[in-house]
Amino acid sequence: MKMTKEYSMVIVGVGGQGILTISDIISIATRKKGWHILGSEVHGMAQKGGSVITNLKIGEELYSPTIPVGGAELLVGLEQNETLRFIQYLKPGGKVISAKTVLYPVGWKKNKKAADEAREKIAENLAKFDAKVIMIDSEKLALEAGLALAQNIVMLGALSQVEGFPLTEEELREALKERVPPKYLEPNLKAFELGIQSMKS
């Protein structure tokens, strides 16, 4: 299959959410297809818990991994604050798949009112952008799959259903099997399928 144009996307979240794993799986699937992929990552101050953005470009001829503001066709967010922080990288009319997850400061979970207000404010601000935003309850689905840490794989499954994304769910599933250690494969595959179903429903 020949790519008619370069496909640009950004994956955002915080350190420890498995953004590198998603990037690796996409890279494996892309190379198996005979295409090129370029990527770059920027980490925040804290390796775990700090802001992380990964740029990925897929195509037959690529020259730079950097995606400028307003240059991405797709944004995948593993945490809502980070989705809002980096939505500026999306092209007008682009697509966003975001986890409903919000990582609050210590103590906020005890203050439900403040937490709910924060979620509402994020939703209000996201709605101001010219983008199609789909929210996925990745935390709930990962727990249903039997592995809380598989929220990233739930999001990968959802990503496979985005119209225009150049890799199929089967190609990503096979790459997932290569990347994930055997002892964690079954719950990760289930998380992947639940991500797919969340988009179809």
N, C-alpha and C positions, 0 to 999 in steps of 0.2 A: 504493500500500500504506500502510495506517495503522499507526502504532506504538501498541501498547497500553500501553507503559510506556517510561520513560527507560532507556537502556543506558549503564552507567558502566564505564570501563576505565582502567587505568594502564599506561603503557609506560615501562620503566626500563632503564638501562644507564649507560654513561659517555660523556662528550663525545667526538664524533668517530665514533660508531657509526651515525649516520644515523637517530636517533630522530625528528628533525624531518621527515625525508623520509617516514617511515611516517605521521606525523600529517597531513602535507600530502595524501598520497594518500587517506587515509581521509576527510579533509575534502572533497576534490574529489568523491569518490563519494557522500558523504552529501548534499551540496548538489545534485548532479545528480538525486538521488532526491526532492528537495523537502523534505527534513528539515533541522532545525537541528543545529549542532554547536558546542559550547563547549569550549575547551581552555585549559590553563595549564601553564607549565613552570617547574621549579625547577632551577637549575644549581648544581653544587658549586663549590668554590673555584677549580678550574681549568676553563676553558672546554673544553679538550681533555684528557680523562683524568679529569675530575672527575665525580662522581655526577650523574645527570640523571633526573628523574621528570617525565613528562607525564601530566596528567589529561585525559581526553576523555569528554564526555557527548554522546550522540546521542538526539534525540527531536523531538517536534513543538512542545513548549513547555519551554523551559529557563530557569532563573533564576540559576544559579551554576555556574561551571566547577570549583569545588573539590570534591574527593571526600574525605570524612572517612575516618579509619581504620575498617576494617570495612565500607566502602561500595561497593567495586568488585566487579563480577561477573566480571571477567577481568583478569589481570595478564600482560603480555607482557614477558619479561626477555631482554635481549640479552647479559647477562653474569651468571653464576651468583651471585656475591657480591651483586650489586645485586638480583637476584630475591629472595634471602634477606632482604636489608635492608628491602625494601619489601613483603614478602608480608603484613605486618600490615594493609595497605590492602584486602585481599581479604575479601569476605563469607565466613562459614563455608560450606563446601561449594562455594566458587567454583572457577574454572578457572585454571590457570597453564600457559603455554607458555614454556619457557625454553630459551635456547641453552645448549649444553654448555660454551661458551666461559668460561674463567676467566682473567682478566688478573692475572697474578702480579706481585709486586714484582720489580724488577731482580735478576737472579741466580737466581731460583727455578727457571727453566727448566732450569738446570744441575743442580738438585737434585731428581731425579725422585721420590724417596721423599717429600720434603716436599710436593711438588706433588700427588702422589697422596693423601696424608693430608689435605690441604686440601680436595680434591674430595670425599673420603669424609665429612668433617665437615660440609660444606655439605649433602650428600645426607641425612645423619642429621638435621640441623636442619630441613630442608624437610619431612621425613616427619612431623614433630611437629605440623604444621598440618593443619586440616580442609580439605584442598584436593585437587583432582585435578591432579597435576603431570605434564606431558608434556615430555620433554627432546628437543631437536632438535640434531643435529650441523650447525649452520649454517655453521661454518667449512669443513668438508669439502664440503658441498653448494655453497657459493659458489665454491670452487675448481673443482669439477666444472662449474659454469656458465661458468667462464672469467673470473671477476671476484671477487677476494678481498674487495673492499669491498661486495659484494652480500649480505653476511650478513643485513642488515636486511630485504632483499627476500625472502630465503628465509623469514624469520620472518613476513613479511606473507602469503606464500602459505600457510603453516601456519595462521595466524590465520583465513584465509578458510574453513577447514574446521571451526572451532569451533562446536559445536551452540549455537544461540541467538544467534550473532553476526548483527546485522541487515543486513549487506551481503554480497552474493554474490561468488563468485570472479570472475565476469565483470565485475561493477561495479568491483571493485578493479583488475582487469586493464586496463580501459579508462582508469581514473584514472591508473594507472601509466604508460600510454602518453603521457598529457598531461604528467606531471610530470618524467619522465626525459629528458634530452637524447638526441636521435636516435642519436648515436654510441655511447651506452652502452645503448641500448634492448634489443638482442638478448640480451646476457648477463643483463640484469636480468629479462627475460621468462622466460629459462631458469631463473634462480634462483627466480622465483616458482612456476614449474611444479614444480620439485624440492621446494619447500616444501610444496606441495599433496600430492605423492606421498608425502612423508615422513609425513604424517598418515594418509593412506589405507592405508599399509602397516603 
